[in-house]
Amino acid sequence: MKERQGKLLGIPYDTRRPTAARFTYTYWSAQNPRLFPPKMDGIGWGINFYWVIHPLRWLKARKGSVSVAAHHVDEDRREHPSRTEHETMV
């Protein structure tokens, strides 16, 4: 089976094998600005528990500079070169 990722009807999916690095980035990472990032395996969204435990930091990061968000978009594009800017910010 070919391992792929993308969106189907606006819902993210990822059929690649899970890795420890992607698990950490998805479910516990201050570098991932999303509270509900796409799941690292399967269909839908997961929860970045780092932001659940540190809600004030999440609010501060959301209010922060646009350059922080742009940095994460660039970082996500390197990891997922086929994604558009809109897909990376959702």
N, C-alpha and C positions, 0 to 999 in steps of 0.2 A: 504494500500500500504506500502510495506517495504521501509523504508528510507535508501538510500545507497549513496555511493560516490565511485569514481574511475576514470578510463580513458577508453574511447572507441575510438579506432583508434588514440590514442595519444591525444585526446581532453578530458580535465577533465570535470566531471559532478558531481553534488551534489544534491540529492533529499531530504536531511534532512531539517527540519524546520529551518528557519533563527533564529539566536539569536543576541542580541545586541553585545555580546562579539565577535562573529564571524564576524559580520558586521564591527565593529571597526578594528579588526585584518586584515580583507581583504581590506577595503577601506580607512583606515586612521591609519597607524601604523608604527612607526619607528622600532619596533621590527620585523616586517615582511620585510625581505630583498628584496622581489620581487617587481619590478615595475608593472608587470603584473601577479598577483597571480590568481590561479583558483578562479572562482566566488564562492561565498558562497551558491548560489542557482542557479540551472539551468545548462547550458552547456557553456563551454568556459572560457575565462579569463576576469577578471575585471581590474581596474586600482587602484593602491594604491596612492591616491591623496596626501598623505603626501610627497611622493617623487617627485611629480609634483611641489608642492609648494616649496620644499627644494631640488632642483637638485644637488647643490654642496655637501650637506650632503650625498645624494645617491651615488654620484661619490666617495666621501671619504669612505663611507661604503663598496663600491664595491672593492676599492683598499686596504681596511683594512686587518686585519689579517684573516687567515683561521679559527682561533678559533671562530671568530664571526659567520662565515657561519656554522661551525660545531655545534655551540650552537643552531642555528636556525633549523638545521636538527634534532638534538636531540629533540628539543621542538616540531617540527612538527610530529615526530614519536610518541611522547606521545599523541598528539592530534589525530593522524591518524596511529595507530600501524600497519595497513596492508600495508602501503606505503613503497616502497623501497627507498634507498638513492637517486637514480637517479630521481625518481618521486618527491621527496621533494625539490630537487635543481632546478627543471625546473620552 
